[in-house]
Amino acid sequence: MSRAWCSALPGGVRLAVQITPNAKKTEVIGVLDDALKLKLQAQPVEGKANEALVKYLAGELKVPKSAVTITHGLTSKKKLVEILGKLTPEAVEKTFFPL
């Protein structure tokens, strides 16, 4: 599987994500157009979807919420997220797509 949606950074990883807010539950749908596609239970108002995204990614990747930063696309469905920590693209992929 191509990991264009997840790349290594010094001290962490960068994820390209595409979110669908107002879902019944928060979950990963898969990879679409080089982005990790996620459904979020939160509504896209007052940053609630962004907060939910940060909380979800921090929980799944076992890093503190402070380690997760949305660097691009705060008001867009497509976002770039940087996650600091001892993470590799391989480890992130295994977290979301276990065999």
MODELLER restraints for C-alpha pairs under 7 A, 6 or more apart:
rsr = mdl.restraints
at = mdl.atoms
rsr.add(forms.Gaussian(group=physical.xy_distance, feature=features.Distance(at['CA:4:A'], at['CA:34:A']), mean=5.32, stdev=0.5))
rsr.add(forms.Gaussian(group=physical.xy_distance, feature=features.Distance(at['CA:5:A'], at['CA:15:A']), mean=5.50, stdev=0.5))
rsr.add(forms.Gaussian(group=physical.xy_distance, feature=features.Distance(at['CA:5:A'], at['CA:16:A']), mean=4.79, stdev=0.5))
rsr.add(forms.Gaussian(group=physical.xy_distance, feature=features.Distance(at['CA:5:A'], at['CA:34:A']), mean=4.91, stdev=0.5))
rsr.add(forms.Gaussian(group=physical.xy_distance, feature=features.Distance(at['CA:5:A'], at['CA:35:A']), mean=4.70, stdev=0.5))
rsr.add(forms.Gaussian(group=physical.xy_distance, feature=features.Distance(at['CA:5:A'], at['CA:36:A']), mean=6.05, stdev=0.5))
rsr.add(forms.Gaussian(group=physical.xy_distance, feature=features.Distance(at['CA:6:A'], at['CA:13:A']), mean=6.75, stdev=0.5))
rsr.add(forms.Gaussian(group=physical.xy_distance, feature=features.Distance(at['CA:6:A'], at['CA:14:A']), mean=5.63, stdev=0.5))
rsr.add(forms.Gaussian(group=physical.xy_distance, feature=features.Distance(at['CA:6:A'], at['CA:15:A']), mean=4.55, stdev=0.5))
rsr.add(forms.Gaussian(group=physical.xy_distance, feature=features.Distance(at['CA:6:A'], at['CA:16:A']), mean=6.45, stdev=0.5))
rsr.add(forms.Gaussian(group=physical.xy_distance, feature=features.Distance(at['CA:6:A'], at['CA:89:A']), mean=5.65, stdev=0.5))
rsr.add(forms.Gaussian(group=physical.xy_distance, feature=features.Distance(at['CA:7:A'], at['CA:13:A']), mean=5.58, stdev=0.5))
rsr.add(forms.Gaussian(group=physical.xy_distance, feature=features.Distance(at['CA:7:A'], at['CA:14:A']), mean=5.25, stdev=0.5))
rsr.add(forms.Gaussian(group=physical.xy_distance, feature=features.Distance(at['CA:7:A'], at['CA:15:A']), mean=6.64, stdev=0.5))
rsr.add(forms.Gaussian(group=physical.xy_distance, feature=features.Distance(at['CA:7:A'], at['CA:89:A']), mean=5.84, stdev=0.5))
rsr.add(forms.Gaussian(group=physical.xy_distance, feature=features.Distance(at['CA:8:A'], at['CA:14:A']), mean=6.28, stdev=0.5))
rsr.add(forms.Gaussian(group=physical.xy_distance, feature=features.Distance(at['CA:8:A'], at['CA:88:A']), mean=6.26, stdev=0.5))
rsr.add(forms.Gaussian(group=physical.xy_distance, feature=features.Distance(at['CA:8:A'], at['CA:89:A']), mean=6.06, stdev=0.5))
rsr.add(forms.Gaussian(group=physical.xy_distance, feature=features.Distance(at['CA:11:A'], at['CA:84:A']), mean=5.68, stdev=0.5))
rsr.add(forms.Gaussian(group=physical.xy_distance, feature=features.Distance(at['CA:11:A'], at['CA:85:A']), mean=5.86, stdev=0.5))
rsr.add(forms.Gaussian(group=physical.xy_distance, feature=features.Distance(at['CA:11:A'], at['CA:86:A']), mean=6.71, stdev=0.5))
rsr.add(forms.Gaussian(group=physical.xy_distance, feature=features.Distance(at['CA:12:A'], at['CA:83:A']), mean=5.52, stdev=0.5))
rsr.add(forms.Gaussian(group=physical.xy_distance, feature=features.Distance(at['CA:12:A'], at['CA:84:A']), mean=4.23, stdev=0.5))
rsr.add(forms.Gaussian(group=physical.xy_distance, feature=features.Distance(at['CA:12:A'], at['CA:85:A']), mean=5.04, stdev=0.5))
rsr.add(forms.Gaussian(group=physical.xy_distance, feature=features.Distance(at['CA:12:A'], at['CA:86:A']), mean=6.16, stdev=0.5))
rsr.add(forms.Gaussian(group=physical.xy_distance, feature=features.Distance(at['CA:12:A'], at['CA:87:A']), mean=5.43, stdev=0.5))
rsr.add(forms.Gaussian(group=physical.xy_distance, feature=features.Distance(at['CA:12:A'], at['CA:88:A']), mean=6.86, stdev=0.5))
rsr.add(forms.Gaussian(group=physical.xy_distance, feature=features.Distance(at['CA:13:A'], at['CA:82:A']), mean=5.87, stdev=0.5))
rsr.add(forms.Gaussian(group=physical.xy_distance, feature=features.Distance(at['CA:13:A'], at['CA:83:A']), mean=5.39, stdev=0.5))
rsr.add(forms.Gaussian(group=physical.xy_distance, feature=features.Distance(at['CA:13:A'], at['CA:84:A']), mean=6.62, stdev=0.5))
rsr.add(forms.Gaussian(group=physical.xy_distance, feature=features.Distance(at['CA:13:A'], at['CA:87:A']), mean=6.44, stdev=0.5))
rsr.add(forms.Gaussian(group=physical.xy_distance, feature=features.Distance(at['CA:13:A'], at['CA:88:A']), mean=6.42, stdev=0.5))
rsr.add(forms.Gaussian(group=physical.xy_distance, feature=features.Distance(at['CA:13:A'], at['CA:89:A']), mean=6.58, stdev=0.5))
rsr.add(forms.Gaussian(group=physical.xy_distance, feature=features.Distance(at['CA:14:A'], at['CA:80:A']), mean=6.81, stdev=0.5))
rsr.add(forms.Gaussian(group=physical.xy_distance, feature=features.Distance(at['CA:14:A'], at['CA:81:A']), mean=5.57, stdev=0.5))
rsr.add(forms.Gaussian(group=physical.xy_distance, feature=features.Distance(at['CA:14:A'], at['CA:82:A']), mean=4.42, stdev=0.5))
rsr.add(forms.Gaussian(group=physical.xy_distance, feature=features.Distance(at['CA:14:A'], at['CA:83:A']), mean=6.26, stdev=0.5))
rsr.add(forms.Gaussian(group=physical.xy_distance, feature=features.Distance(at['CA:15:A'], at['CA:80:A']), mean=5.72, stdev=0.5))
rsr.add(forms.Gaussian(group=physical.xy_distance, feature=features.Distance(at['CA:15:A'], at['CA:81:A']), mean=5.11, stdev=0.5))
rsr.add(forms.Gaussian(group=physical.xy_distance, feature=features.Distance(at['CA:15:A'], at['CA:82:A']), mean=6.39, stdev=0.5))
rsr.add(forms.Gaussian(group=physical.xy_distance, feature=features.Distance(at['CA:16:A'], at['CA:35:A']), mean=4.84, stdev=0.5))
rsr.add(forms.Gaussian(group=physical.xy_distance, feature=features.Distance(at['CA:16:A'], at['CA:36:A']), mean=6.16, stdev=0.5))
rsr.add(forms.Gaussian(group=physical.xy_distance, feature=features.Distance(at['CA:16:A'], at['CA:79:A']), mean=5.87, stdev=0.5))
rsr.add(forms.Gaussian(group=physical.xy_distance, feature=features.Distance(at['CA:16:A'], at['CA:80:A']), mean=4.70, stdev=0.5))
rsr.add(forms.Gaussian(group=physical.xy_distance, feature=features.Distance(at['CA:16:A'], at['CA:81:A']), mean=6.44, stdev=0.5))
rsr.add(forms.Gaussian(group=physical.xy_distance, feature=features.Distance(at['CA:17:A'], at['CA:35:A']), mean=4.79, stdev=0.5))
rsr.add(forms.Gaussian(group=physical.xy_distance, feature=features.Distance(at['CA:17:A'], at['CA:36:A']), mean=4.52, stdev=0.5))
rsr.add(forms.Gaussian(group=physical.xy_distance, feature=features.Distance(at['CA:17:A'], at['CA:37:A']), mean=5.77, stdev=0.5))
rsr.add(forms.Gaussian(group=physical.xy_distance, feature=features.Distance(at['CA:17:A'], at['CA:78:A']), mean=5.73, stdev=0.5))
rsr.add(forms.Gaussian(group=physical.xy_distance, feature=features.Distance(at['CA:17:A'], at['CA:79:A']), mean=5.28, stdev=0.5))
rsr.add(forms.Gaussian(group=physical.xy_distance, feature=features.Distance(at['CA:17:A'], at['CA:80:A']), mean=6.30, stdev=0.5))
rsr.add(forms.Gaussian(group=physical.xy_distance, feature=features.Distance(at['CA:18:A'], at['CA:35:A']), mean=5.91, stdev=0.5))
rsr.add(forms.Gaussian(group=physical.xy_distance, feature=features.Distance(at['CA:18:A'], at['CA:36:A']), mean=6.02, stdev=0.5))
rsr.add(forms.Gaussian(group=physical.xy_distance, feature=features.Distance(at['CA:18:A'], at['CA:37:A']), mean=4.78, stdev=0.5))
rsr.add(forms.Gaussian(group=physical.xy_distance, feature=features.Distance(at['CA:18:A'], at['CA:38:A']), mean=6.21, stdev=0.5))
rsr.add(forms.Gaussian(group=physical.xy_distance, feature=features.Distance(at['CA:18:A'], at['CA:77:A']), mean=5.35, stdev=0.5))
rsr.add(forms.Gaussian(group=physical.xy_distance, feature=features.Distance(at['CA:18:A'], at['CA:78:A']), mean=4.36, stdev=0.5))
rsr.add(forms.Gaussian(group=physical.xy_distance, feature=features.Distance(at['CA:18:A'], at['CA:79:A']), mean=6.26, stdev=0.5))
rsr.add(forms.Gaussian(group=physical.xy_distance, feature=features.Distance(at['CA:19:A'], at['CA:37:A']), mean=5.87, stdev=0.5))
rsr.add(forms.Gaussian(group=physical.xy_distance, feature=features.Distance(at['CA:19:A'], at['CA:38:A']), mean=4.86, stdev=0.5))
rsr.add(forms.Gaussian(group=physical.xy_distance, feature=features.Distance(at['CA:19:A'], at['CA:39:A']), mean=5.70, stdev=0.5))
rsr.add(forms.Gaussian(group=physical.xy_distance, feature=features.Distance(at['CA:19:A'], at['CA:40:A']), mean=6.72, stdev=0.5))
rsr.add(forms.Gaussian(group=physical.xy_distance, feature=features.Distance(at['CA:19:A'], at['CA:77:A']), mean=5.17, stdev=0.5))
rsr.add(forms.Gaussian(group=physical.xy_distance, feature=features.Distance(at['CA:19:A'], at['CA:78:A']), mean=6.59, stdev=0.5))
rsr.add(forms.Gaussian(group=physical.xy_distance, feature=features.Distance(at['CA:20:A'], at['CA:38:A']), mean=6.26, stdev=0.5))
rsr.add(forms.Gaussian(group=physical.xy_distance, feature=features.Distance(at['CA:20:A'], at['CA:39:A']), mean=4.73, stdev=0.5))
rsr.add(forms.Gaussian(group=physical.xy_distance, feature=features.Distance(at['CA:20:A'], at['CA:40:A']), mean=5.99, stdev=0.5))
rsr.add(forms.Gaussian(group=physical.xy_distance, feature=features.Distance(at['CA:20:A'], at['CA:77:A']), mean=6.95, stdev=0.5))
rsr.add(forms.Gaussian(group=physical.xy_distance, feature=features.Distance(at['CA:21:A'], at['CA:39:A']), mean=6.03, stdev=0.5))
rsr.add(forms.Gaussian(group=physical.xy_distance, feature=features.Distance(at['CA:21:A'], at['CA:40:A']), mean=4.76, stdev=0.5))
rsr.add(forms.Gaussian(group=physical.xy_distance, feature=features.Distance(at['CA:21:A'], at['CA:41:A']), mean=6.08, stdev=0.5))
rsr.add(forms.Gaussian(group=physical.xy_distance, feature=features.Distance(at['CA:21:A'], at['CA:42:A']), mean=5.80, stdev=0.5))
rsr.add(forms.Gaussian(group=physical.xy_distance, feature=features.Distance(at['CA:21:A'], at['CA:43:A']), mean=5.55, stdev=0.5))
rsr.add(forms.Gaussian(group=physical.xy_distance, feature=features.Distance(at['CA:21:A'], at['CA:44:A']), mean=6.09, stdev=0.5))
rsr.add(forms.Gaussian(group=physical.xy_distance, feature=features.Distance(at['CA:21:A'], at['CA:49:A']), mean=6.51, stdev=0.5))
rsr.add(forms.Gaussian(group=physical.xy_distance, feature=features.Distance(at['CA:22:A'], at['CA:40:A']), mean=6.19, stdev=0.5))
rsr.add(forms.Gaussian(group=physical.xy_distance, feature=features.Distance(at['CA:22:A'], at['CA:41:A']), mean=5.02, stdev=0.5))
rsr.add(forms.Gaussian(group=physical.xy_distance, feature=features.Distance(at['CA:22:A'], at['CA:42:A']), mean=5.45, stdev=0.5))
rsr.add(forms.Gaussian(group=physical.xy_distance, feature=features.Distance(at['CA:22:A'], at['CA:43:A']), mean=5.06, stdev=0.5))
rsr.add(forms.Gaussian(group=physical.xy_distance, feature=features.Distance(at['CA:23:A'], at['CA:39:A']), mean=5.70, stdev=0.5))
rsr.add(forms.Gaussian(group=physical.xy_distance, feature=features.Distance(at['CA:23:A'], at['CA:40:A']), mean=5.43, stdev=0.5))
rsr.add(forms.Gaussian(group=physical.xy_distance, feature=features.Distance(at['CA:23:A'], at['CA:41:A']), mean=4.58, stdev=0.5))
rsr.add(forms.Gaussian(group=physical.xy_distance, feature=features.Distance(at['CA:24:A'], at['CA:41:A']), mean=5.70, stdev=0.5))
rsr.add(forms.Gaussian(group=physical.xy_distance, feature=features.Distance(at['CA:25:A'], at['CA:39:A']), mean=6.99, stdev=0.5))
rsr.add(forms.Gaussian(group=physical.xy_distance, feature=features.Distance(at['CA:25:A'], at['CA:40:A']), mean=6.36, stdev=0.5))
rsr.add(forms.Gaussian(group=physical.xy_distance, feature=features.Distance(at['CA:25:A'], at['CA:41:A']), mean=4.95, stdev=0.5))
rsr.add(forms.Gaussian(group=physical.xy_distance, feature=features.Distance(at['CA:26:A'], at['CA:39:A']), mean=5.15, stdev=0.5))
rsr.add(forms.Gaussian(group=physical.xy_distance, feature=features.Distance(at['CA:26:A'], at['CA:40:A']), mean=4.31, stdev=0.5))
rsr.add(forms.Gaussian(group=physical.xy_distance, feature=features.Distance(at['CA:26:A'], at['CA:41:A']), mean=5.07, stdev=0.5))
rsr.add(forms.Gaussian(group=physical.xy_distance, feature=features.Distance(at['CA:27:A'], at['CA:38:A']), mean=5.74, stdev=0.5))
rsr.add(forms.Gaussian(group=physical.xy_distance, feature=features.Distance(at['CA:27:A'], at['CA:39:A']), mean=5.26, stdev=0.5))
rsr.add(forms.Gaussian(group=physical.xy_distance, feature=features.Distance(at['CA:27:A'], at['CA:40:A']), mean=6.74, stdev=0.5))
rsr.add(forms.Gaussian(group=physical.xy_distance, feature=features.Distance(at['CA:28:A'], at['CA:37:A']), mean=6.05, stdev=0.5))
rsr.add(forms.Gaussian(group=physical.xy_distance, feature=features.Distance(at['CA:28:A'], at['CA:38:A']), mean=4.45, stdev=0.5))
rsr.add(forms.Gaussian(group=physical.xy_distance, feature=features.Distance(at['CA:28:A'], at['CA:39:A']), mean=6.29, stdev=0.5))
rsr.add(forms.Gaussian(group=physical.xy_distance, feature=features.Distance(at['CA:29:A'], at['CA:37:A']), mean=5.47, stdev=0.5))
rsr.add(forms.Gaussian(group=physical.xy_distance, feature=features.Distance(at['CA:29:A'], at['CA:38:A']), mean=5.56, stdev=0.5))
rsr.add(forms.Gaussian(group=physical.xy_distance, feature=features.Distance(at['CA:29:A'], at['CA:39:A']), mean=6.92, stdev=0.5))
rsr.add(forms.Gaussian(group=physical.xy_distance, feature=features.Distance(at['CA:30:A'], at['CA:36:A']), mean=5.99, stdev=0.5))
rsr.add(forms.Gaussian(group=physical.xy_distance, feature=features.Distance(at['CA:30:A'], at['CA:37:A']), mean=5.37, stdev=0.5))
rsr.add(forms.Gaussian(group=physical.xy_distance, feature=features.Distance(at['CA:31:A'], at['CA:37:A']), mean=5.54, stdev=0.5))
rsr.add(forms.Gaussian(group=physical.xy_distance, feature=features.Distance(at['CA:40:A'], at['CA:49:A']), mean=6.80, stdev=0.5))
rsr.add(forms.Gaussian(group=physical.xy_distance, feature=features.Distance(at['CA:42:A'], at['CA:48:A']), mean=5.98, stdev=0.5))
rsr.add(forms.Gaussian(group=physical.xy_distance, feature=features.Distance(at['CA:42:A'], at['CA:49:A']), mean=4.97, stdev=0.5))
rsr.add(forms.Gaussian(group=physical.xy_distance, feature=features.Distance(at['CA:42:A'], at['CA:52:A']), mean=6.29, stdev=0.5))
rsr.add(forms.Gaussian(group=physical.xy_distance, feature=features.Distance(at['CA:43:A'], at['CA:49:A']), mean=5.61, stdev=0.5))
rsr.add(forms.Gaussian(group=physical.xy_distance, feature=features.Distance(at['CA:54:A'], at['CA:65:A']), mean=6.28, stdev=0.5))
rsr.add(forms.Gaussian(group=physical.xy_distance, feature=features.Distance(at['CA:54:A'], at['CA:68:A']), mean=5.96, stdev=0.5))
rsr.add(forms.Gaussian(group=physical.xy_distance, feature=features.Distance(at['CA:55:A'], at['CA:65:A']), mean=6.03, stdev=0.5))
rsr.add(forms.Gaussian(group=physical.xy_distance, feature=features.Distance(at['CA:58:A'], at['CA:64:A']), mean=5.79, stdev=0.5))
rsr.add(forms.Gaussian(group=physical.xy_distance, feature=features.Distance(at['CA:58:A'], at['CA:65:A']), mean=5.24, stdev=0.5))
rsr.add(forms.Gaussian(group=physical.xy_distance, feature=features.Distance(at['CA:58:A'], at['CA:68:A']), mean=6.56, stdev=0.5))
rsr.add(forms.Gaussian(group=physical.xy_distance, feature=features.Distance(at['CA:61:A'], at['CA:95:A']), mean=6.94, stdev=0.5))
rsr.add(forms.Gaussian(group=physical.xy_distance, feature=features.Distance(at['CA:63:A'], at['CA:85:A']), mean=6.94, stdev=0.5))
rsr.add(forms.Gaussian(group=physical.xy_distance, feature=features.Distance(at['CA:67:A'], at['CA:83:A']), mean=5.49, stdev=0.5))
rsr.add(forms.Gaussian(group=physical.xy_distance, feature=features.Distance(at['CA:67:A'], at['CA:84:A']), mean=5.00, stdev=0.5))
rsr.add(forms.Gaussian(group=physical.xy_distance, feature=features.Distance(at['CA:68:A'], at['CA:81:A']), mean=6.88, stdev=0.5))
rsr.add(forms.Gaussian(group=physical.xy_distance, feature=features.Distance(at['CA:68:A'], at['CA:82:A']), mean=5.89, stdev=0.5))
rsr.add(forms.Gaussian(group=physical.xy_distance, feature=features.Distance(at['CA:68:A'], at['CA:83:A']), mean=4.55, stdev=0.5))
rsr.add(forms.Gaussian(group=physical.xy_distance, feature=features.Distance(at['CA:68:A'], at['CA:84:A']), mean=6.63, stdev=0.5))
rsr.add(forms.Gaussian(group=physical.xy_distance, feature=features.Distance(at['CA:69:A'], at['CA:81:A']), mean=5.55, stdev=0.5))
rsr.add(forms.Gaussian(group=physical.xy_distance, feature=features.Distance(at['CA:69:A'], at['CA:82:A']), mean=5.22, stdev=0.5))
rsr.add(forms.Gaussian(group=physical.xy_distance, feature=features.Distance(at['CA:69:A'], at['CA:83:A']), mean=6.40, stdev=0.5))
rsr.add(forms.Gaussian(group=physical.xy_distance, feature=features.Distance(at['CA:70:A'], at['CA:79:A']), mean=6.85, stdev=0.5))
rsr.add(forms.Gaussian(group=physical.xy_distance, feature=features.Distance(at['CA:70:A'], at['CA:80:A']), mean=5.88, stdev=0.5))
rsr.add(forms.Gaussian(group=physical.xy_distance, feature=features.Distance(at['CA:70:A'], at['CA:81:A']), mean=4.32, stdev=0.5))
rsr.add(forms.Gaussian(group=physical.xy_distance, feature=features.Distance(at['CA:70:A'], at['CA:82:A']), mean=6.33, stdev=0.5))
rsr.add(forms.Gaussian(group=physical.xy_distance, feature=features.Distance(at['CA:71:A'], at['CA:80:A']), mean=5.63, stdev=0.5))
rsr.add(forms.Gaussian(group=physical.xy_distance, feature=features.Distance(at['CA:71:A'], at['CA:81:A']), mean=5.67, stdev=0.5))
rsr.add(forms.Gaussian(group=physical.xy_distance, feature=features.Distance(at['CA:71:A'], at['CA:82:A']), mean=6.69, stdev=0.5))
rsr.add(forms.Gaussian(group=physical.xy_distance, feature=features.Distance(at['CA:72:A'], at['CA:79:A']), mean=5.46, stdev=0.5))
rsr.add(forms.Gaussian(group=physical.xy_distance, feature=features.Distance(at['CA:72:A'], at['CA:80:A']), mean=5.03, stdev=0.5))
rsr.add(forms.Gaussian(group=physical.xy_distance, feature=features.Distance(at['CA:73:A'], at['CA:79:A']), mean=4.45, stdev=0.5))
rsr.add(forms.Gaussian(group=physical.xy_distance, feature=features.Distance(at['CA:73:A'], at['CA:80:A']), mean=6.60, stdev=0.5))
